[in-house]
Amino acid sequence: MKAIAYFKTSRDRQEIREQRQTIVEFAQREGIALSQFIEMPTFTGEKRINQLIGHLEPGDTLIVSELSRIGRSVGQVVRTVDALIKAKIRFIAVKEDIWLD
């Protein structure tokens, strides 16, 4: 089982550094070994996140700095979280302290 840090990238490299720092510090505090860092552009649609989910295995963990990184709308976030749950992928949104097993 692996833990993947997921970043939604933009032209602002500082924002990416902040997302990365938030996740790395969280993982260190929680004793989680991050095995991969994945960056996707801000304009990436729901299809791309679903492709990512399709490459993860049950028991893997997807970690984001905040919930908004997995969707542009509440509906998209809900669909993505639902897909993660159905695929049996753990999900953590650090800033909101959301842990879904």
C-alpha positions in Angstrom: 0.0 0.0 0.0 1.3 3.4 -0.9 0.6 7.0 0.1 0.4 9.5 -2.7 0.6 13.2 -2.2 -1.6 15.0 -4.8 -1.1 18.6 -5.8 -3.2 20.8 -8.1 -0.7 23.0 -9.8 -1.1 26.5 -11.2 1.3 29.1 -12.5 2.1 30.1 -8.9 5.0 27.9 -7.8 4.7 29.2 -4.3 1.3 27.7 -4.0 2.7 24.3 -5.0 5.5 24.6 -2.5 2.9 25.4 0.2 0.8 22.4 -0.7 3.8 20.2 -0.7 5.1 21.5 2.6 1.6 21.0 4.2 1.5 17.4 3.1 5.1 16.6 4.0 4.9 18.1 7.5 1.6 16.2 8.0 3.0 12.9 6.8 6.0 13.3 9.1 3.8 14.1 12.1 1.6 11.1 11.4 4.4 8.7 10.5 3.2 8.2 6.9 5.8 7.4 4.3 5.0 9.2 1.1 5.8 7.0 -1.9 4.8 9.4 -4.7 4.1 13.0 -5.5 1.6 13.7 -8.3 1.0 17.2 -9.8 -1.8 18.0 -12.1 -2.6 21.3 -13.7 -5.4 23.4 -12.3 -7.3 23.2 -15.5 -7.4 19.4 -15.4 -10.9 18.1 -15.3 -12.7 15.4 -13.4 -11.7 12.8 -16.0 -8.0 13.2 -15.1 -8.6 12.7 -11.3 -10.7 9.6 -12.2 -7.8 8.3 -14.2 -5.5 8.8 -11.2 -8.0 6.9 -9.0 -8.1 4.1 -11.6 -4.3 3.7 -11.1 -4.5 3.4 -7.4 -5.1 0.1 -5.6 -7.4 -0.7 -2.7 -5.7 0.3 0.5 -3.6 3.1 -1.0 -3.9 6.6 0.5 -4.4 9.8 -1.4 -3.4 12.9 0.5 -4.2 16.5 -0.5 -3.4 19.7 1.3 -7.0 20.8 1.2 -10.3 19.5 -0.1 -10.6 22.0 -2.9 -7.6 20.3 -4.6 -9.8 17.5 -5.8 -12.6 19.5 -7.4 -13.7 22.9 -8.6 -17.2 22.5 -7.3 -19.0 20.8 -4.4 -20.5 18.3 -6.8 -17.1 17.4 -8.3 -15.6 17.0 -4.8 -18.5 14.7 -3.8 -18.2 12.6 -7.0 -14.4 12.3 -6.4 -14.7 11.3 -2.8 -17.4 8.8 -3.7 -15.1 7.3 -6.4 -12.3 7.0 -3.8 -14.6 5.3 -1.3 -15.9 2.8 -3.9 -12.3 2.0 -5.0 -11.4 1.5 -1.3 -8.8 4.2 -1.4 -8.1 6.0 1.9 -8.4 9.8 1.5 -6.9 12.6 3.7 -7.5 16.3 3.3 -5.0 17.8 5.7 -6.3 21.3 6.4 -9.9 20.1 7.0 -8.6 17.1 9.1 -10.7 14.8 6.9 -9.7 11.1 7.1 -11.8 8.6 5.0 -11.1 4.9 5.2 
